[in-house]
Amino acid sequence: MPGRAGNQAPPVAAEPPTVADLGEFGLISRVTEGRVQPGSTLLGPGDDAAMVAAPDGRVLASTDVLVEGVHFRLDWSTPEQIGRKAAAVNMADIAAMGAAPTALLVGLGCPPGTSAALAEELAAGLWAEAKAAGAGVVGGDVVSAPQVVLAVTVLGDLRGREPVTRSGARPGDVLAVAGRLGWAAAGLAVLRRGFRSPVEVVGAHRVPAPPYAAGPAAAAAGATAMIDISDGLLADLGHVAEASGVALDVRSEAVPLAPRLAEVATALGADALRWLLTGGEDHALAAAFPPDAALPEGWLVIGSVAEGSGVTVDGRTYDGTAGWDHFAPS
């Protein structure tokens, strides 16, 4: 008979809310509520602007834009991993100036039908990576867009030191790196072949691991020039060589090749050295130091600075593309 429990239709599960269901301010509230800010955040999300302490009296600022299909794929990375990556690539720029990141401002563009859960996971990744570096997410904006776009601006504190720029390298300096090289490129190569392992290699593409503390440590040790390696070691060293008016030479045997990367290169029939020299998105740091400087822990000498111009490998011009260029012909 109608009405009996045995004849009742099963309840229909509610569709998960989209960002359009929540609305702009509902979504912002959902991704910021209950978050703990560092002491440098004097006024966080919820007003027309945030307020961040600047005890040094100077503020560093850098920004990056990550676009779905260009910088990340949702079938390769989780939203949380993408959020972490968006924060990391920005904060690495601050570390490369010898400073500490303090605050992130985030712009999120996405289609109205995007799951609210995806936006929440993106935010969770942003907050987690910011916290790991001692920074906070202090504000931002949400807009409708044809695809997922994350635009992040990061602020940094010099803590009384002068910034380490790209233009201070001098002939006679040594060239050193801190952080991983080649891992993200190897992970991308694995994903492009349709594989999802080795996990640690694929994970390096999904979430970089910038050595945040190595930047301020290098500045304190007297680094004369420094840069974040985002587009590839040789490509980014080219910026230092040009800005400083010097020649840089990389010793290939000194660039650390992890055994795991060598194994992956062999399995894929790839050139591991090319990953090390030209692979982007690891966000390691490269710096020049005076020859008598005591390098901080985690820094490894890989080359030298001399009079002249350009970047060479083992004294010769490198044969091939030096790194990534968004607008280079494909």
N, C-alpha and C positions, 0 to 999 in steps of 0.2 A: 504494500500500500504506500502511496505517496506520503512522505513525511517520516517514514521509518528510517532509522540510522543506516540500515543496510542498503537503502536505496538512494541515499544522498550523494550528490555529485561531489567529488573531491574538491577541496578549496583551490582556487586559482592562485598560483604564486604571483606576488606583486613584482612587476618589472623593476629592476634596480634603477634608481634615479639617475638622470643625466644632469650635465651641468646646466642645461636649459631649465630643468625642473627646479633646481636649487636657486637659479638666478645668480647674478654677479656677486651680490653681497652675501647671499647665503653660502656660496662656495668659498668666498674669502673667509667668512666666519668659521666654516667647517675646517679649513686647513690651517687656521692660526690659533684656534681656541685651545687653551691649556698648554701652549708651548712655553718653554722656559728660555729666557734671553740671557746672554752674558752681561756682565757688569757694564760693558761699554755701551749697551743700549739704554739710553735714557728715556726714550719714548718709542714704543714699538708700533705694530700695525693697529689701525683703528682710527687714525686721524688723517688730516690732509697731507701730512708729511711725518716722517720719523725723525728722531733726534738721536745722534750718536756722539759719544764723547770723542774728542780729538785732543788728548793731552799733549801731543807733540806740537800742536798748532798748525800742522800740515796734514792733508789727507790725500792718500793715493786713491785713484779710481781707475777701474778697468771694466770692460764689458765684452761679452761674447753672446752670439746668437746660435742656438742649435735648432736645426730644422729637420723634421721627420723626413726620412728618405735620403737625407744628405749626411747628417751626423749620427743618426740612430735609426733603427728599425724596430718596431714594436713586436715583430716576430722573432727578433734576435735578443732583445733585452727587455727586462721587466720595467714598468714605469718607475719603480723605486731605484733601479740601477741607472736609468736615464736621469733622474733627479740628482743622484749623487754625481754623475758625470758632469752635468751642467754646473754644479757648484764647484767641482774640482778644477775644471779647465779655467775657470775665472780666478780662483784663489791662487792657482799656480803662478799667474801673472804678478800677483802681489808679492809672493815669496821671491820671485825672480828680481824684484827691486830691493830685496833685503829687508822686507817688512812683514808684518803679521796681518792677516785679514781680520776685519772686525765686523762687517755687516754686509748683507746681500739684499739687493732689491730685485724682485723677480717679475717679469712680464710673461704671462701665459696666454697664448692664442690657441684655440682648438675649435673644432666643429661643435655646434650646439648639441648634437646627439652623442657627444663623448660621454662615456660613463663617468659619473662623479667619483667612483672608486678609483679610476685611473688617475684623475686629478689629485685625489688624496694621496695616492701612492707616490706620484711625482713629488708632491710636497714633502712627504715623509723622507724621501731620499735627499732632497735639498736640505732639510733641517738636520738630518743625521750627519751629512758631510760637513755642513757648516759647524756643527757642534764639535766634530772631531778636530777642526782647525781652530777652535776657540772663537768662532764668529756666530752671529745671529742672522736670522731672516727677518728684516725689519719692515718690509713693505713691498708693494708692487701693484700689479694691475692684471685684470682678466678681460680678454676680448674674444670675439668670435673670429675664427680664421678657417681657411679650407683644410688645413692640416695642423698637427701639433707643432707649435713653435715655443721655445723657451728662450727668453732674452734675460740674461742675468748681469747685473752691475754689482761689482764688489768694491768695497772701500777698505783701505788698509792704513795701518799706523806704523810710522818709521821708528817710533820709540827713541827719538833723539838722535838717530843716525842720519847721515846723508844717504840718499837713494843710490843704489848701484845701477848705473845705466849701461847701455850697450856700447858707449863711446869711450870708455876709459882704458881699454886694453893697450899695453905697451910692449914694444919689442923686448924680448927677454923674459916675459911672463910665461908661466906654464898654463896649459889648458886642462881643465878638469871637469868631471861630471858627477852628479849625484842623482840617484834614482834609477829606474829601469829603462832600458833601451831595447827596442825591437819587439817587445812583448805584445803591444797593441797591434802592430802590423802582422805578427804571427797569428794572433787571435782572429783578425779579420780574414786572413788567408784561409784559416780553418773553417770559419763560418761560410765563406764563399764556396767552399768545396762541399757544403751541405752537412758538415759534421758539427757536433756540439761538445766535443772533448778533444784534448785534455782541458779539464775544467779551469785550471789555473791560467792557462794560456787564453782561452776564450774569455775568461773573466777579466783579463787585462784590457781587452778591447771594450768590454761593457762598462767597466769602471776603472779609470786610471788611478794611480796611487802617487800623486805628487809628493815629493819630500818637503813638506811645508817648512819644517824647522831648519832645513839645510840652507834656505835662503838667508834668514837672519844670521845664522852661524857663519856663513860665508862673508857676509858684510862685516861682522865683528872681526873676522880673521884678515880683513884687508883686501877682499876681492876688488879688482879694478873694473871689471865688467861682468855682466851676467844676463842670461836670457832663459826663458821657458822654452823647452823643446816641444813645440806643438805640431810643427809641419815636417819635422825630420832634422836629425842632428846637423847634416851638412847645410841644409837650407837655412836653418836658424843661425848657425855659425856664420853664414854669409852675411847676415844682418850685423853681427858684431864686427866682422872684418871691415864692412863698409863704413859703419858708424865710427869705428876707431881708427880707420885709415891704416890697417895693418894686414899682414898675411897670417893665416892660421893653418897649421898642418896637423892632421890627425894621424896617429900611429894606429893602424888597424889592429895590430896584435895586442894593443893596450886596451881596446874597447872590450868590456866584459861580455862574453857570450855564455849565457847559462846553458848547462848541458841539456835542459829540457827543450830549449829553443833549437839547439842543434839537432835533437832527435826529431822534432816536428819538421824542420827544414828537410831533413833526409827523407822522411815519410812522404812529404809533399813534392819532393824534387825541386825545392826552392833554395835560394841563396840566403843563408842566415846573415851574412855580413851586410847584404843589401838592406835587410830589415833593420839592423843596428844603425846603419849610416843614414838611411832615408825614410825609415818608418816614422809616421807621426802619431800623435795622440797618446804618447806615454806621459808627457808633461814632466819629464825629468828636468833637471837644471844643468846648464853649462856655464862655466865661469872662468875668467882669467885671474890668476893670482901672481903676486910678485914671486920671483924664484926662491926667495928665502922665507916665504910664508909657511907657517905650520898649518897644513890643511885640516879643517875640522873632520870629525868622524863622519864617514859616509861619502867623502869626496875622493875621487880617484883620478890621477893624472893620466890623460890620454893623448896629449900633444903639446904643441909649443906655439908661441907667438913671435913673429919676426917682422922685419921691415918688408914692405911690399903691399900686395893686395890679394884678395881672394882666399879661397879655401882649397887645400890640397889634401890628398890621402897618401901617406907614405912618400911625400914629395912630388906626387904626380896629380894632374887634373883627374878628377873622378869621371869615369865613363858611365854616364847615365843621368837620369833625373835626380836632383839633389833632395827633393821632397815634394810635399803637397802644395798645390796652388789652385785655389778655388776657380780662378778664371783662366787657367791655362787650357789650350785646346785639348780635347779628349781624343 
